[in-house]
Structures are given as C-alpha cells and as structure tokens.
Amino acid sequence: MKNLIWIAGLSLFAQLANAAPQATPYHYGDELDIAKVVSVNVPNGGCSVVEATMTYLDSRGETHVMTYLRQGADCNDY
C-alpha cells in the first residue's frame, strides 16, 4: 500500500513539473494578451543589453513566460 501511494505521488509530481510554462522569446510585432504581469526578472548588466523574463496572465487566466531584450537594470546613464 505504501508503494502505491508513493507511485501516485511521483505521478502527480511529474504532471505538475510538466505543467510549468516554457519561456518564449518576444519578437517585434508579436501581439500579446497581457491581463496582469506577475513578475519581471531583469539581470544585472550595467548598461549592456540583457535578456529579461516576464511572467504574465492572459485574459483567460493562463500563465505565460516571455523573454525579451532590454537595457540592464544597473544603468544609471540618463
């Protein structure tokens, strides 16, 4: 019985691990359906161009992860 519960737990964990959305790169002109931004991660990089990641919910409540290029978060050059 313990083995059956353990196997069922592993099966559930594997399904949840596969449910995580994969990051898709943004291309200029892509039409986005962003209802709510969940998080934005911008790596340090001075004023150089870095790849940022944004997690957002669309109008149907589905989670999406998108990567895009932007200026680094540490740029103090106005």
N, C-alpha and C positions, 0 to 999 in steps of 0.2 A: 504494500500500500504506500509506503514511504517513497519507493521508486516511482510510482505512478504520479504522485504529487510533484516530485522533483522534475520529472519529464514534462509535466504540464506547465510547470513554472518556467522551465527553459524555453518551451514552445512560445509562451506568452511573451517572454523577454525578447526572443528573436523577432517576433512580429512587431513589437514596439521599436526595436532597433532599426528595422527596415522602413518604418513609417516616418523617420526623420527626413525632412525635405532636403534635396540636394541643391547647392548653390548654382545658380545660372548666371552667366555674365550678361551685363546690360550692354546693348548695342544702341547707338544713336538712332532715335526714331522709334524704338520699341514703345508700344502703348501699354502702360502699366495701370492696373486696377488696385490702387492703394487706398484702403479704407482707414488703416491705422498702422503706424510704424511702431513695432515692438522694440527694436534695438538697432543701433548703428555702432559698428566697431571700426574705428579708424586707427591703424597702427601708427606709431611714431615714425617720423621720417623726415623731420625738418621741413624744408620747402620742396622736397622732391615728390614726384608722383608716386602714390601708393595705391594698393588695391584695398578698398573698404568693403565691408559686408553689411548689408541691411536686411533685417528680418521684418516682414510686414504681413498684415492680414488683408485679404482682398474683400470685396463687398459680400462674398458668400461665406466669409469667416475662415477660409482656408489659409494656412500659413505658407509663405514663400520666403526663400532666401536668395538674395541677389548680390552679386559682386559688381563693383564699378570702380573706375579710376578717378582719383581726386588728389588734391594737394595735401601733403602731410599735415597732421594735427599740430605739429610744433612750429609752424611757420608764423613768425612774428613780423614779417615784411608786409607792410600795408601798402 
